[in-house]
Amino acid sequence: SFSELFNKQFRNLAPNILFISSSQSSQAGGPGGGGPEDNTPTEAKITLNAAVVNRIKSLPFVEDVIPSYRSSVNLQSQSETKTDAVLSIDPAKLLVIAPTLEFTEGSTIRQNDPSAMIVAQDVANPPGDSIPFINLGQSVRVTYSFVDPDTGVQKEESKSFVVTGIMKETGNPTIDNAVVINRNAGNSLLQKSGKFDSLFVIAQTSNLVDAVEQEIRSLYGNNIGINTVKAILKTIQQFTSGINAFLTSIAIVSLIVGAVGIITTLYTSVVERTKEIGTLKAIGAQNRHILILFFVEGLLIGILGATTGLLAGIGVGYGLALGFRPGN
């Protein structure tokens, strides 16, 4: 049940996706460079723009590149305001990022509508709140606060959106706590000027992820950050393997304890039944007959105990799997 829980969670992440972000690495002095007097030049951070998207898209084994903008915004629904993450992306590409994504009844995806918004289940219905924060079809005011790079003055940009869809929980952290808007609307609202925050690179198959990563590294070196679901899955599998080994060791210890318990019970039974054993031998019972009686008794105890424990373990494990299922 423990392993199945992790497998269900990570089946929601497409294994053929690479997450690209701009990153800055130092050539000397380790992470962050040397001290204040370290004049070693650092590699420039790559600006993710349309040119980078087209260049990566032209690489072998790359099926598609999905650019996105990200930030935090204030959502005003009726008289209540909350801060949530916003993901500006082509809404039609959501199913590429989260293949198991489902929507609530009545939801629609308006790919080219700059006023349409899709919200996550936890955003629309915050955990612990009895009243929904956002309803389907409702108008929501989105405000983005930023500092003007020219004047240094704090500014705000606001825009109203209509909620056209509510996403059910998937276990994918990229979208489970975010609102999704059209890419053009995000570029305007978030003052991005065509500079993307991240790219989703789709490899043709999961087996080609490493080859695509090497191609991107050959173009940009360490100036670009690359994370893959495949690497995350490998780490999780190592973690679950360790947990499974731990659980197996507990099972072995439990088996030994159970065997010792049966032996102790039978030994006590033999000691307490000395008179009965003497009576059986007096009427002609041989040692092997008495041994068979105690052997059958021990076998029955083992079978009944193991069956009861197995059924109880399966029931409790199934109950825990249901209890920790996303959405509960």
C-alpha positions in Angstrom: 0.0 0.0 0.0 2.9 2.3 0.8 4.5 1.7 -2.6 1.2 1.9 -4.4 0.6 5.3 -2.8 3.8 6.7 -4.2 3.3 5.1 -7.6 -0.2 6.7 -7.9 1.2 10.1 -7.0 4.1 10.0 -9.5 2.0 8.6 -12.3 0.5 12.1 -12.4 3.9 13.5 -13.6 4.8 12.9 -17.2 8.1 11.1 -17.3 9.1 12.6 -20.6 9.2 16.2 -19.4 12.2 18.3 -18.6 11.8 21.5 -16.5 14.0 24.3 -17.7 14.8 27.4 -15.7 17.4 30.1 -16.0 20.3 29.7 -13.5 23.5 31.4 -12.7 26.6 29.4 -11.7 30.0 30.6 -10.5 33.2 29.4 -12.2 35.1 29.6 -8.9 34.6 29.6 -5.2 31.7 27.1 -5.2 28.0 28.1 -5.1 27.6 31.8 -5.0 31.3 32.5 -5.9 34.1 33.6 -3.7 34.3 36.3 -1.0 33.9 40.0 -1.6 37.3 40.3 -3.1 36.8 37.4 -5.6 37.0 39.0 -9.0 36.5 35.8 -10.9 33.9 36.4 -13.6 30.6 34.4 -13.3 28.7 33.0 -16.2 25.7 35.1 -17.3 22.2 33.9 -16.6 20.3 32.8 -19.7 17.2 34.8 -20.6 14.4 32.4 -21.5 12.8 34.0 -24.5 11.2 33.0 -27.9 14.7 32.5 -29.4 15.6 30.0 -26.8 12.3 28.2 -27.2 12.7 27.9 -30.9 16.3 26.7 -30.6 15.5 24.0 -28.1 12.4 23.0 -30.1 14.7 22.4 -33.1 16.8 19.9 -31.2 16.6 16.2 -32.1 14.1 14.1 -30.0 12.3 17.2 -28.8 8.5 17.0 -29.4 7.4 20.3 -28.0 8.5 23.2 -25.8 5.9 24.9 -23.5 7.0 28.3 -22.2 5.4 29.7 -19.0 5.4 32.7 -16.7 5.1 32.3 -12.9 4.5 34.7 -10.0 2.4 35.4 -6.9 -0.7 37.5 -7.2 -3.6 38.7 -5.0 -7.0 37.2 -5.9 -10.0 39.2 -5.0 -13.2 37.2 -4.9 -16.2 39.3 -3.8 -15.0 40.9 -0.5 -12.2 38.4 0.3 -8.6 38.6 -0.9 -6.0 35.8 -0.9 -2.4 35.4 -2.3 -1.8 32.5 -4.6 0.6 31.4 -7.3 -0.3 32.1 -10.9 0.9 29.9 -13.9 0.6 31.6 -17.3 0.7 29.0 -20.0 -1.3 27.7 -23.0 -4.3 26.1 -21.2 -4.5 23.4 -23.8 -1.0 22.2 -22.7 -2.1 21.4 -19.2 -2.9 17.8 -20.1 0.7 17.4 -21.4 2.1 18.5 -18.0 -0.4 16.5 -16.0 -1.7 13.6 -18.1 -4.3 12.5 -15.5 -5.7 16.0 -15.0 -9.5 16.1 -14.6 -11.9 19.1 -14.3 -15.1 19.6 -12.3 -18.4 19.3 -14.2 -19.1 22.4 -16.3 -15.5 23.4 -16.8 -14.2 24.5 -20.2 -10.8 25.3 -21.6 -10.7 28.6 -23.6 -7.3 28.5 -25.1 -7.3 31.9 -26.8 -9.4 33.8 -24.3 -7.2 36.3 -22.4 -9.9 36.8 -19.8 -10.4 33.1 -18.9 -9.0 31.6 -15.8 -8.6 28.0 -14.6 -8.1 27.5 -10.8 -6.9 24.5 -8.8 -9.3 22.7 -6.4 -7.5 23.9 -3.3 -7.6 27.5 -4.5 -11.4 27.4 -5.2 -12.1 25.5 -2.1 -9.4 26.1 0.5 -8.9 23.3 3.0 -10.7 24.0 6.2 -13.0 26.6 4.7 -16.7 25.7 4.7 -17.5 28.3 2.0 -15.8 28.2 -1.5 -13.5 31.0 -2.2 -14.1 30.9 -6.0 -17.0 29.4 -7.9 -17.2 28.4 -11.5 -18.3 31.2 -13.8 -17.4 33.9 -11.2 -15.4 37.0 -12.0 -12.1 37.4 -10.1 -9.9 40.4 -9.8 -6.2 39.6 -10.0 -3.6 42.1 -8.8 0.2 41.9 -9.4 2.5 44.1 -7.3 6.0 44.9 -8.7 8.7 47.5 -8.5 9.3 49.6 -11.6 12.9 48.8 -12.8 13.3 52.4 -14.1 11.9 54.5 -11.2 12.1 52.0 -8.3 8.5 52.8 -7.4 6.1 50.1 -6.2 3.3 49.6 -8.7 0.3 47.4 -9.3 -1.3 45.9 -12.4 -4.8 44.5 -12.2 -7.1 42.6 -14.5 -10.4 40.8 -14.1 -10.8 37.2 -15.2 -13.7 34.8 -15.4 -13.3 31.3 -13.9 -14.0 28.9 -16.7 -12.7 25.7 -15.1 -11.7 24.1 -11.8 -9.0 21.5 -11.8 -9.3 18.4 -9.6 -6.3 17.6 -7.4 -3.6 15.6 -9.3 -0.7 15.4 -6.9 1.3 17.6 -9.3 2.7 20.5 -7.3 3.0 22.7 -10.5 -0.7 23.1 -10.9 -2.4 21.9 -7.6 -2.0 25.2 -5.9 -2.1 27.7 -8.8 -4.4 29.6 -11.0 -3.8 29.2 -14.7 -4.2 32.1 -17.2 -3.5 32.6 -20.9 0.1 33.2 -21.8 -0.5 36.5 -23.5 -2.6 37.7 -20.5 0.2 36.6 -18.1 2.9 38.4 -20.2 0.9 41.6 -19.9 -0.3 41.3 -16.3 3.1 40.1 -14.9 5.2 42.7 -16.9 7.4 39.9 -18.3 8.2 41.5 -21.7 8.4 38.1 -23.3 11.0 36.7 -20.7 9.8 33.3 -19.6 10.3 32.0 -16.1 10.4 28.3 -17.1 10.1 26.0 -20.0 8.5 22.5 -20.2 10.5 20.5 -22.7 8.7 17.5 -24.0 10.9 14.6 -25.2 9.5 12.2 -27.7 9.7 9.3 -25.2 10.9 9.0 -21.6 13.9 7.0 -22.9 15.2 10.1 -24.8 15.1 12.4 -21.8 18.8 12.0 -21.0 19.7 12.6 -24.7 17.6 15.8 -24.8 19.2 17.0 -21.5 22.7 16.4 -23.0 21.8 18.4 -26.1 20.5 21.3 -24.0 23.7 21.2 -21.9 25.8 21.3 -25.0 24.1 24.5 -26.0 23.9 26.4 -22.7 26.2 24.5 -20.3 25.6 25.3 -16.6 23.9 28.6 -17.5 20.5 26.9 -17.6 18.8 24.8 -14.9 17.4 21.4 -15.9 15.3 19.1 -13.7 13.6 16.0 -14.9 10.7 13.9 -13.6 12.9 10.8 -14.4 15.5 12.0 -11.9 12.8 12.7 -9.3 11.3 9.3 -9.8 14.7 7.6 -9.4 15.2 9.4 -6.1 11.8 8.4 -4.9 12.3 4.8 -6.0 15.5 4.7 -3.9 13.6 6.1 -1.0 10.8 3.6 -1.3 13.3 0.7 -1.7 14.8 1.7 1.6 11.4 1.9 3.3 10.5 -1.5 1.8 13.7 -3.0 3.1 12.9 -1.6 6.5 9.3 -3.0 6.4 10.7 -6.4 5.3 13.1 -6.5 8.3 10.1 -5.7 10.6 8.2 -8.6 9.0 11.1 -11.0 9.5 11.4 -9.9 13.2 7.7 -10.3 13.6 7.9 -13.8 12.1 10.7 -14.8 14.5 8.7 -13.3 17.5 5.6 -15.2 16.3 7.6 -18.5 16.0 9.0 -18.0 19.5 5.5 -17.3 20.8 4.2 -20.6 19.3 7.1 -22.6 20.7 6.6 -21.0 24.2 2.9 -21.8 24.0 3.5 -25.4 23.0 6.2 -25.9 25.7 3.9 -24.5 28.3 1.2 -26.8 27.0 3.4 -29.9 27.3 4.5 -29.0 30.8 0.9 -28.4 31.9 -0.4 -31.7 30.4 2.1 -34.1 32.0 -0.8 -36.1 33.5 -2.7 -36.3 30.2 0.4 -37.4 28.4 1.0 -40.1 31.0 -2.6 -41.3 30.7 -2.2 -41.5 26.8 1.0 -43.5 27.1 -0.6 -45.8 29.7 -3.4 -46.7 27.3 -0.9 -47.5 24.6 -0.2 -44.2 22.8 3.3 -44.0 21.4 5.7 -41.0 21.5 5.0 -40.3 17.8 1.3 -40.1 18.4 1.7 -37.6 21.2 4.2 -35.6 19.0 1.7 -35.5 16.2 -1.0 -34.2 18.5 1.2 -31.3 19.6 2.4 -30.7 16.1 -1.1 -30.4 14.8 -2.0 -28.0 17.6 1.0 -25.8 16.8 0.1 -25.9 13.1 -3.4 -24.8 13.8 -2.2 -22.0 16.0 0.2 -20.8 13.2 -2.4 -21.0 10.5 -5.2 -19.2 12.4 -2.8 -16.5 13.7 -1.2 -15.9 10.3 -4.6 -15.8 8.5 -6.0 -13.4 11.0 -2.9 -11.2 10.9 -2.8 -11.2 7.1 -6.4 -10.2 6.7 -6.1 -7.5 9.4 -2.9 -6.2 7.7 -4.5 -6.1 4.2 -7.6 -4.3 5.6 -5.5 -1.7 7.6 -3.2 -1.2 4.6 -6.1 -0.7 2.2 -7.7 1.7 4.7 -4.5 3.8 5.0 -4.2 3.9 1.2 -7.7 5.3 0.9 -7.2 7.7 3.8 -4.0 9.2 2.3 -5.4 9.3 -1.3 -5.2 12.8 -2.9 -8.5 14.7 -2.2 -9.1 13.1 1.2 
